Amino acid sequence: MSIRPGDGEQPASSLIDQVCQALIERIHGGELSLGARLPSLRKYAAERGVSVDTVLRAYDKLVGLGYLESRRGSGFYVKRSKPQRQQKTDWGGINSLGEPWSALLTREVAQSESPGDGSLLQAWMDEGALGDALRGMRKLTSEDFANHISPRGHAPLRQTLQRNLARVGIHAQTSQIVTTNGATDAFHLAVWANFFPRDYVIVEAPGHFLHVQRLLASGLEILRVPRLADGPDLEVLRGLCEKHSPRAFVCSSLLQNPTSSSLSPYKAHQIVKIAEEFDLLLIDDDTYGDLLPSSALGHVARLGALDQLQRVIHIGSFSKTLSPGLRSGYLAASAQQVERILLYKSVGAIHGPVLTEWAVHQLLATPAYHAHCERLKARLDEAREPLVQRLRALGCRLKNPGAGMYLWAELGGDRDADGIARALAAKGLQMAPGSLFCRFPPFASHLRFNVSTTQARHLELLARCLDDRAAGS
């Protein structure tokens, strides 16, 4: 493990907190008076030498502390000049719904009953096969537990994963596979083992908000590349590499969250070439890959299959297809990368949950899992097009991606998705507004819809909300 010159034992100060402190000092000193408009995000980012995303998070945090107020379409303004000693907020700031971002994961609304849910409808899960696997645990002996000692994970499960990866063109040794407590844990290990504070990392816009939160929590600088229907904007990606020398690009080859788009073979090849040219690590989150129809395989490409894990860290999960409560995932990478990841894993959770890995192996080792995924794909296909048509009837603009569990819809008419999400949350309906996936203007009027959980009554509530807001404007 290399250590950079000047690294000490004290953790680096959060860049977000540094920006906050600088602004607070300017406010207290009278340089920024009550009602003063703050510099634009891009201007202040250039002035401080940080990313636009860091400045946005700092401004958001100061809104939460009561120093600033945000005026839609205008910017951020000084709200008061004295410190508020009793109010605190966490590092992540306040999101556009006026609550910590993590509340969207824990809010007590009817799960699998809202369009914004991140899991498939529970009724679609194959509880019979899962129940059989769980009941099979009665066969386990104390010796089975004693033999589970590899930090890489349950050996039989890794052997099954090796065969599954080979079927999609990724050829890895079992020693190159590490099981984890879900895809988020795998992503955390990849970040922890590879980056230092203030490193630049590129993410997709829009993209999975958990990726961004993990990167920000590690003190990293975020760069964003637009995600198009066939993958990232290659011209922007190359420009970011030339200007900032980033360490990594975080993406999803297949069925990206929230767009359900997949990489074309051409773009996948170009991304690998760019990674080679700029010494870029590629972290590919393939959480939804098992939901890709076999008919689409010839039109898309996984990065790991192109470079055979030389620069790619391939991340997979079964939480979406088996059960959200069954936290099981894995990563596959080069032998050198895996050794580094294991070093960091050794100071955290050395072993995954034995029972979970055993149960997942039992499910994957039989034809039942493949048949279950085929049923999920068929149900999604059956529900997707009718939902597309209903959303279009409401005035939404969207394309049918032809696969995946999400639809990415623009409300149209410059409608405020955050405001609509707040209004529907008051009625017990959880939505996933565009600001969760990218806080910048192009996505302020977007919503992500879960194909399996969005029901007719939800769309009726949405229609009434849209009508009410139109009447009040």
C-alpha positions as CSV (number, residue, x, y, z in Angstrom):
1,M,0.0,0.0,0.0
2,S,1.5,3.3,-1.1
3,I,1.4,6.4,1.1
4,R,1.5,9.9,-0.4
5,P,4.1,12.4,0.9
6,G,2.6,14.4,3.7
7,D,0.0,11.9,4.6
8,G,-0.5,11.8,8.4
9,E,-2.6,9.9,10.9
10,Q,-5.2,12.7,11.2
11,P,-8.1,12.4,8.7
12,A,-8.3,15.0,6.0
13,S,-10.8,17.8,6.6
14,S,-14.0,17.5,4.5
15,L,-13.8,19.7,1.4
16,I,-17.4,20.5,1.9
17,D,-16.8,21.7,5.4
18,Q,-13.8,23.8,4.3
19,V,-16.0,25.6,1.7
20,C,-18.7,26.0,4.4
21,Q,-16.3,27.5,6.9
22,A,-14.9,29.9,4.3
23,L,-18.4,31.2,3.5
24,I,-19.4,31.4,7.1
25,E,-16.4,33.6,7.8
26,R,-17.3,35.9,4.9
27,I,-20.8,36.1,6.2
28,H,-19.7,36.9,9.8
29,G,-17.2,39.4,8.5
30,G,-19.8,41.3,6.6
31,E,-18.3,40.6,3.2
32,L,-21.6,38.7,2.4
33,S,-24.4,40.7,3.9
34,L,-28.0,39.7,4.5
35,G,-29.8,39.2,1.2
36,A,-26.5,39.0,-0.8
37,R,-26.5,36.6,-3.7
38,L,-23.7,34.0,-3.6
39,P,-21.4,33.4,-6.6
40,S,-22.7,30.8,-9.1
41,L,-21.7,27.2,-8.5
42,R,-19.2,27.2,-11.3
43,K,-17.6,30.5,-10.5
44,Y,-17.1,29.7,-6.8
45,A,-15.8,26.2,-7.7
46,A,-13.2,27.7,-10.0
47,E,-12.3,30.3,-7.3
48,R,-11.8,27.5,-4.7
49,G,-10.3,25.0,-7.0
50,V,-12.9,22.3,-6.2
51,S,-15.7,20.6,-8.1
52,V,-19.1,22.2,-8.8
53,D,-20.6,19.2,-6.9
54,T,-18.6,20.1,-3.8
55,V,-19.8,23.7,-3.8
56,L,-23.4,22.6,-4.3
57,R,-23.2,20.3,-1.3
58,A,-21.6,23.1,0.8
59,Y,-24.4,25.5,-0.3
60,D,-27.0,22.9,0.6
61,K,-25.4,22.4,4.0
62,L,-25.5,26.1,4.7
63,V,-29.2,26.1,3.7
64,G,-29.7,23.4,6.3
65,L,-27.9,25.4,8.9
66,G,-30.0,28.4,8.1
67,Y,-27.3,30.6,6.7
68,L,-28.5,30.5,3.1
69,E,-31.8,30.2,1.2
70,S,-32.2,28.7,-2.2
71,R,-34.4,30.5,-4.7
72,R,-35.5,28.4,-7.6
73,G,-34.0,29.6,-10.9
74,S,-32.1,32.4,-9.2
75,G,-29.4,30.9,-6.9
76,F,-28.4,31.0,-3.2
77,Y,-28.8,34.0,-1.0
78,V,-27.6,35.0,2.5
79,K,-30.5,34.4,5.0
80,R,-28.9,35.5,8.3
81,S,-25.5,36.6,9.6
82,K,-25.3,35.1,13.0
83,P,-24.5,31.4,13.8
84,Q,-27.4,29.2,14.9
85,R,-25.9,27.1,17.7
86,Q,-28.7,24.7,18.3
87,Q,-29.2,23.3,14.8
88,K,-26.9,20.6,13.4
89,T,-26.8,18.8,10.1
90,D,-24.7,15.9,8.8
91,W,-21.9,15.9,6.3
92,G,-24.3,15.0,3.5
93,G,-26.3,18.2,3.7
94,I,-30.0,18.5,2.9
95,N,-31.4,17.2,-0.3
96,S,-34.0,18.9,-2.3
97,L,-36.9,17.2,-0.4
98,G,-35.8,19.1,2.7
99,E,-34.6,16.0,4.6
100,P,-31.4,14.0,4.8
101,W,-30.9,11.9,1.7
102,S,-30.8,8.7,3.7
103,A,-34.4,9.2,4.8
104,L,-35.4,8.2,1.3
105,L,-34.1,4.7,2.1
106,T,-35.6,4.4,5.6
107,R,-38.9,6.4,5.4
108,E,-41.8,4.4,6.8
109,V,-44.1,4.3,3.7
110,A,-45.7,1.3,2.3
111,Q,-42.8,-0.6,0.8
112,S,-43.4,-2.1,-2.7
113,E,-46.3,0.3,-3.0
114,S,-44.7,3.4,-4.4
115,P,-43.4,4.4,-7.8
116,G,-40.1,5.5,-6.2
117,D,-39.2,2.2,-4.7
118,G,-35.8,0.7,-5.5
119,S,-36.9,-3.0,-5.3
120,L,-39.1,-5.2,-7.4
121,L,-42.6,-5.9,-6.2
122,Q,-42.3,-8.4,-3.4
123,A,-45.2,-10.5,-4.9
124,W,-42.9,-11.2,-7.9
125,M,-40.2,-12.8,-5.8
126,D,-39.8,-16.6,-5.9
127,E,-40.4,-17.2,-2.2
128,G,-40.8,-20.9,-2.8
129,A,-37.2,-21.4,-4.1
130,L,-35.8,-19.1,-1.4
131,G,-37.7,-20.9,1.3
132,D,-36.4,-24.2,0.1
133,A,-32.8,-22.8,0.2
134,L,-33.4,-21.5,3.7
135,R,-34.8,-24.7,5.0
136,G,-31.8,-26.5,3.5
137,M,-29.7,-24.7,6.1
138,R,-30.8,-27.3,8.6
139,K,-28.2,-29.6,6.9
140,L,-25.3,-27.3,7.8
141,T,-23.0,-28.6,10.5
142,S,-20.5,-26.9,12.8
143,E,-17.8,-28.1,10.4
144,D,-19.4,-26.1,7.5
145,F,-19.1,-22.9,9.6
146,A,-15.5,-23.8,10.7
147,N,-14.4,-24.3,7.1
148,H,-15.7,-20.9,6.0
149,I,-12.5,-19.0,6.6
150,S,-11.6,-17.4,3.3
151,P,-11.8,-13.5,3.2
152,R,-12.7,-14.0,-0.4
153,G,-16.0,-15.6,0.6
154,H,-17.8,-19.0,0.4
155,A,-15.7,-21.1,-2.1
156,P,-18.7,-23.0,-3.7
157,L,-20.5,-19.7,-4.3
158,R,-17.4,-18.2,-5.9
159,Q,-17.1,-21.2,-8.1
160,T,-20.7,-20.8,-9.3
161,L,-20.1,-17.1,-9.9
162,Q,-17.0,-18.0,-11.9
163,R,-19.2,-20.1,-14.2
164,N,-21.8,-17.4,-14.5
165,L,-19.3,-14.7,-15.4
166,A,-17.8,-17.0,-18.0
167,R,-21.2,-17.3,-19.7
168,V,-21.2,-13.5,-20.2
169,G,-17.7,-13.4,-21.5
170,I,-15.8,-12.5,-18.3
171,H,-13.1,-15.1,-17.6
172,A,-11.8,-15.0,-14.0
173,Q,-10.2,-17.3,-11.6
174,T,-12.1,-18.0,-8.3
175,S,-9.3,-16.1,-6.5
176,Q,-10.3,-13.0,-8.5
177,I,-13.8,-13.0,-7.0
178,V,-14.7,-11.6,-3.6
179,T,-18.2,-11.9,-2.1
180,T,-19.7,-9.0,-0.2
181,N,-22.7,-7.8,1.7
182,G,-24.4,-6.5,-1.5
183,A,-23.3,-4.3,-4.3
184,T,-23.0,-1.2,-2.0
185,D,-20.5,-3.0,0.1
186,A,-18.5,-4.1,-3.0
187,F,-18.5,-0.5,-4.2
188,H,-17.3,0.8,-0.8
189,L,-14.4,-1.7,-0.8
190,A,-13.4,-0.6,-4.3
191,V,-13.4,3.1,-3.3
192,W,-11.7,2.5,0.0
193,A,-8.9,0.5,-1.6
194,N,-8.1,2.8,-4.5
195,F,-8.6,6.5,-3.7
196,F,-7.3,9.3,-1.6
197,P,-9.1,12.4,-0.5
198,R,-9.3,15.0,-3.4
199,D,-8.8,12.5,-6.1
200,Y,-11.1,13.1,-9.1
201,V,-13.7,10.4,-10.0
202,I,-16.1,10.6,-12.9
203,V,-19.7,9.5,-12.5
204,E,-22.7,9.5,-14.8
205,A,-25.4,12.1,-14.9
206,P,-27.9,11.0,-14.0
207,G,-26.5,8.2,-11.9
208,H,-27.0,6.2,-8.8
209,F,-27.0,8.6,-5.8
210,L,-25.4,6.0,-3.5
211,H,-22.3,6.1,-5.6
212,V,-22.0,9.8,-5.3
213,Q,-22.7,9.8,-1.5
214,R,-20.0,7.1,-1.0
215,L,-17.5,9.1,-3.1
216,L,-18.3,12.4,-1.2
217,A,-18.0,10.6,2.1
218,S,-14.5,9.6,1.1
219,G,-13.5,13.2,0.4
220,L,-13.4,12.7,-3.4
221,E,-14.0,15.3,-6.1
222,I,-16.9,14.5,-8.4
223,L,-16.9,15.0,-12.1
224,R,-20.0,14.3,-14.2
225,V,-20.4,13.0,-17.7
226,P,-23.9,12.9,-19.4
227,R,-25.4,9.4,-19.7
228,L,-27.0,9.0,-23.1
229,A,-29.2,6.3,-24.5
230,D,-26.2,4.2,-25.5
231,G,-23.8,5.2,-22.8
232,P,-21.7,8.2,-21.7
233,D,-21.0,11.2,-23.9
234,L,-17.5,10.2,-25.1
235,E,-16.5,13.7,-26.0
236,V,-17.2,15.0,-22.6
237,L,-15.6,11.9,-21.0
238,R,-12.4,12.5,-22.9
239,G,-12.4,16.2,-22.1
240,L,-12.7,15.5,-18.4
241,C,-9.8,13.1,-18.6
242,E,-7.6,15.6,-20.4
243,K,-8.4,18.4,-18.0
244,H,-8.5,16.7,-14.6
245,S,-6.6,13.4,-14.8
246,P,-9.3,11.5,-12.9
247,R,-8.5,8.2,-11.1
248,A,-11.7,6.4,-12.1
249,F,-14.9,6.3,-14.0
250,V,-17.9,4.8,-12.2
251,C,-20.6,3.5,-14.5
252,S,-23.1,0.8,-15.3
253,S,-22.7,-1.2,-18.5
254,L,-26.2,-2.7,-18.4
255,L,-29.6,-1.3,-17.3
256,Q,-28.2,1.8,-15.6
257,N,-30.0,3.3,-12.7
258,P,-32.1,5.4,-13.2
259,T,-32.3,5.3,-17.1
260,S,-32.3,1.5,-17.7
261,S,-30.0,2.3,-20.7
262,S,-27.1,0.0,-21.7
263,L,-23.7,0.5,-23.3
264,S,-23.5,-0.1,-27.0
265,P,-20.5,-2.3,-28.1
266,Y,-18.9,0.7,-29.8
267,K,-19.1,2.9,-26.8
268,A,-17.9,0.1,-24.5
269,H,-14.8,-0.3,-26.7
270,Q,-14.1,3.4,-26.7
271,I,-14.4,3.6,-22.9
272,V,-11.8,0.8,-22.6
273,K,-9.5,2.7,-25.0
274,I,-9.9,5.9,-23.1
275,A,-9.2,4.1,-19.8
276,E,-6.0,2.7,-21.3
277,E,-4.9,6.1,-22.6
278,F,-5.5,8.0,-19.3
279,D,-4.7,5.2,-16.9
280,L,-8.3,5.1,-15.7
281,L,-9.9,2.6,-13.3
282,L,-13.3,1.4,-14.5
283,I,-15.9,0.5,-11.8
284,D,-18.8,-1.2,-13.4
285,D,-21.9,-1.7,-11.3
286,D,-23.8,-4.6,-12.9
287,T,-26.5,-4.8,-10.2
288,Y,-29.3,-5.1,-12.8
289,G,-27.6,-7.2,-15.4
290,D,-29.5,-10.4,-14.6
291,L,-32.7,-8.6,-15.8
292,L,-31.4,-8.0,-19.3
293,P,-33.3,-10.0,-21.9
294,S,-31.2,-12.5,-23.9
295,S,-32.5,-10.9,-27.1
296,A,-30.5,-7.8,-26.2
297,L,-27.2,-9.4,-25.6
298,G,-25.9,-8.8,-29.1
299,H,-26.6,-5.1,-28.9
300,V,-24.9,-4.3,-25.6
301,A,-21.5,-4.9,-24.0
302,R,-20.1,-5.3,-20.5
303,L,-16.8,-3.6,-19.9
304,G,-15.4,-6.5,-18.0
305,A,-15.8,-8.8,-21.0
306,L,-13.8,-6.4,-23.2
307,D,-10.7,-5.9,-21.0
308,Q,-11.0,-9.1,-19.0
309,L,-10.7,-7.3,-15.6
310,Q,-7.4,-5.6,-16.4
311,R,-8.8,-2.2,-15.5
312,V,-12.4,-3.1,-14.6
313,I,-13.8,-3.8,-11.2
314,H,-17.0,-5.7,-12.0
315,I,-19.7,-5.5,-9.3
316,G,-22.7,-7.7,-9.1
317,S,-25.6,-8.3,-6.7
318,F,-28.6,-10.6,-6.1
319,S,-30.5,-8.3,-3.8
320,K,-32.7,-7.0,-6.7
321,T,-33.6,-10.4,-8.1
322,L,-33.8,-12.5,-5.0
323,S,-34.8,-10.3,-2.1
324,P,-33.8,-6.8,-0.9
325,G,-33.3,-8.2,2.6
326,L,-30.8,-10.8,1.2
327,R,-27.7,-8.7,1.1
328,S,-25.5,-10.6,-1.2
329,G,-23.1,-9.3,-3.9
330,Y,-19.6,-9.7,-5.2
331,L,-16.8,-8.1,-7.1
332,A,-14.4,-9.5,-9.7
333,A,-11.1,-7.8,-10.5
334,S,-7.5,-8.4,-11.4
335,A,-5.4,-10.5,-9.0
336,Q,-3.4,-7.4,-8.0
337,Q,-6.6,-5.4,-7.4
338,V,-8.2,-8.2,-5.4
339,E,-5.1,-8.4,-3.1
340,R,-5.4,-4.7,-2.4
341,I,-9.1,-4.9,-1.7
342,L,-8.6,-7.9,0.6
343,L,-6.1,-5.8,2.6
344,Y,-8.7,-3.2,3.2
345,K,-11.4,-5.8,3.8
346,S,-9.3,-7.3,6.5
347,V,-9.8,-4.2,8.7
348,G,-13.6,-4.3,8.2
349,A,-15.9,-7.3,7.8
350,I,-13.5,-10.1,7.0
351,H,-16.1,-12.6,6.2
352,G,-19.5,-12.3,4.6
353,P,-22.6,-13.8,6.3
354,V,-22.2,-17.5,6.1
355,L,-25.9,-18.4,6.0
356,T,-26.7,-15.8,3.3
357,E,-23.8,-17.0,1.0
358,W,-24.8,-20.6,1.5
359,A,-28.4,-19.9,0.6
360,V,-27.5,-17.8,-2.5
361,H,-25.2,-20.6,-3.6
362,Q,-28.0,-23.1,-3.3
363,L,-30.2,-20.9,-5.4
364,L,-27.6,-20.2,-8.1
365,A,-26.5,-23.7,-8.4
366,T,-29.8,-24.9,-9.8
367,P,-31.9,-23.9,-12.9
368,A,-34.4,-22.3,-10.5
369,Y,-32.6,-18.9,-10.4
370,H,-32.4,-18.6,-14.2
371,A,-36.1,-19.6,-14.5
372,H,-37.0,-17.0,-11.8
373,C,-35.1,-14.2,-13.7
374,E,-36.9,-15.1,-16.9
375,R,-40.2,-14.7,-15.2
376,L,-39.1,-11.4,-13.8
377,K,-38.1,-10.2,-17.3
378,A,-41.5,-11.3,-18.7
379,R,-43.4,-9.5,-16.0
380,L,-41.4,-6.3,-16.5
381,D,-42.0,-6.5,-20.3
382,E,-45.7,-7.0,-19.7
383,A,-46.0,-4.0,-17.4
384,R,-43.5,-1.6,-19.1
385,E,-45.3,-0.5,-22.3
386,P,-48.7,0.2,-20.6
387,L,-46.9,2.3,-18.0
388,V,-45.0,4.2,-20.8
389,Q,-48.4,5.0,-22.5
390,R,-50.0,6.1,-19.2
391,L,-47.1,8.4,-18.4
392,R,-47.2,9.9,-21.9
393,A,-50.9,10.5,-21.5
394,L,-50.0,12.6,-18.4
395,G,-47.7,14.7,-20.6
396,C,-44.5,13.0,-19.6
397,R,-41.7,12.6,-22.2
398,L,-39.8,9.3,-22.1
399,K,-38.5,6.5,-24.2
400,N,-39.2,2.8,-23.6
401,P,-35.8,1.3,-22.9
402,G,-37.2,-2.2,-23.7
403,A,-35.6,-3.7,-20.6
404,G,-35.0,-3.1,-16.9
405,M,-37.1,-2.2,-13.9
406,Y,-37.1,1.6,-14.2
407,L,-38.5,4.3,-16.5
408,W,-36.8,7.8,-16.6
409,A,-39.5,10.3,-17.4
410,E,-39.4,14.1,-17.9
411,L,-42.6,15.7,-16.6
412,G,-42.4,18.5,-19.2
413,G,-43.6,22.1,-19.0
414,D,-40.7,23.0,-16.6
415,R,-42.5,21.2,-13.8
416,D,-40.7,21.0,-10.4
417,A,-40.2,17.3,-9.7
418,D,-39.0,18.0,-6.1
419,G,-42.2,19.9,-5.3
420,I,-44.3,17.2,-6.8
421,A,-42.4,14.6,-4.8
422,R,-42.9,16.6,-1.6
423,A,-46.6,16.9,-2.3
424,L,-47.0,13.2,-2.9
425,A,-44.9,12.2,0.1
426,A,-47.4,14.0,2.2
427,K,-50.0,11.5,0.8
428,G,-47.7,8.6,1.7
429,L,-46.4,8.1,-1.8
430,Q,-42.6,7.8,-2.2
431,M,-41.3,9.3,-5.5
432,A,-37.7,9.4,-6.8
433,P,-37.1,12.9,-8.3
434,G,-34.3,13.7,-10.7
435,S,-32.4,15.7,-8.1
436,L,-31.6,12.4,-6.3
437,F,-29.6,11.3,-9.4
438,C,-28.1,14.6,-10.4
439,R,-28.8,18.0,-8.7
440,F,-28.2,20.0,-11.9
441,P,-31.0,21.7,-13.9
442,P,-31.5,19.3,-16.8
443,F,-33.0,16.7,-14.4
444,A,-35.0,19.0,-12.1
445,S,-38.2,18.0,-13.9
446,H,-37.5,14.2,-14.0
447,L,-38.9,11.3,-12.0
448,R,-37.8,7.7,-11.9
449,F,-40.7,5.2,-12.0
450,N,-40.4,1.6,-10.8
451,V,-42.1,-0.5,-13.5
452,S,-43.2,-3.2,-11.0
453,T,-44.6,-1.0,-8.2
454,T,-46.2,1.9,-10.1
455,Q,-50.0,1.3,-10.0
456,A,-53.0,3.1,-11.6
457,R,-54.0,4.8,-8.3
458,H,-50.5,6.2,-8.0
459,L,-50.8,7.8,-11.5
460,E,-54.2,9.2,-10.6
461,L,-52.6,10.9,-7.5
462,L,-49.8,12.2,-9.8
463,A,-52.3,13.5,-12.3
464,R,-54.2,15.4,-9.6
465,C,-51.0,16.8,-8.2
466,L,-49.9,18.0,-11.7
467,D,-53.3,19.6,-12.3
468,D,-53.3,21.3,-8.9
469,R,-49.9,22.8,-9.5
470,A,-50.8,23.9,-13.0
471,A,-53.9,25.6,-11.6
472,G,-51.9,27.3,-8.9
473,S,-49.2,28.6,-11.3
